[in-house]
Amino acid sequence: MAVSTRIAVIGVGNEFRRDDGVGPAVIARLRARAVDRSLPAGTTLSSSDGDPGRLIGLWEDTELAVVVDAAHAHPGHPGRVHRLELGKRETWQPGAASTHGLGLGEAVELSRTLGRMPRHVIVYAVEGADSSLGTGLTEAVAAAVEPLAERIEADIARHRDAGARGEVPGR
């Protein structure tokens, strides 16, 4: 079986719930940046509501999936970014708090059970301040979007470089 070189970057969230829209905002920023410097062939940029079935469909048959989602933390530091890496064998840690009741953690475990887990998953969880109805990110969360887009581009470049050297990317 040939190894996929496809990369999926998925922004999870709802743009009409203020900071919960950080995932789609990062995807929009990556699309804008790609106008001047394109992402590697096989890279897809998508937004999702976090439904486990839809997430699995977006990352199925990928070598690397990068997921950006809003997170709750108590006490919180709005705009702080947490990074979690998972391979095919690592399990999702309970308590990794997305703003969605059922979603990313369940998608990871279901994907693993079904044999549809990407080889490497990177999750960026951005602490939010406001998930009330409305559009627009709070100032602290909006300030995290550009640096996070840069980090994701660097993750993709490292993944491609490791693959070109014949290494298992992410290890």
TABEL-V996833 format. One line per field, one symbol per residue. ss: DSSP state (A for helix, B for strand, O for the rest). phi: phi as a letter, one per 30 degrees, with the letter a starting at -180 (. if undefined). psi: psi as a letter, one per 20 degrees, with the letter a starting at -180 (. if undefined). Layout:
# TABEL-V996833
ss: ???
phi: ???
psi: ???
This chain:
# TABEL-V996833
ss: OOOOOOBBBBBBOOOOBAAAAAAAAAAAAAAAAAOOOOOOOOBBBBBBOOOAAAAAAAAOOOOBBBBBBBBOOOOOOOOOBBBBBBBOOOOOOOOOOBOOOOOAAAAAAAAAAAOOOOOBBBBBBBBOOOOOOBOOOOAAAAAAAAAAAAAAAAAAAAAAAAAAOOOOOOO
phi: .dddcdbccbcclbdcbhddddedddddddddddddbddeeicccbcbdjeeddddddceicdbbcccbdbcbbdcbejdccbbcbcdcdcddejddddcdbaeddddddedddicdddbbcccccdccbcddkcjddeddeddddddedddeddddddddddddiddeic
psi: pqpqjqppppopaoijldiijhghhhggghgghighoqrqqjpqpqqqiipgghgghhiqkqhpppppqqqqqoqqnpippqppppahhqqppqinnrjpgpdgghgghggghikkpqhppppoppprhokrprrpqrghghiigghhgggghhgggggggghhijroqj.
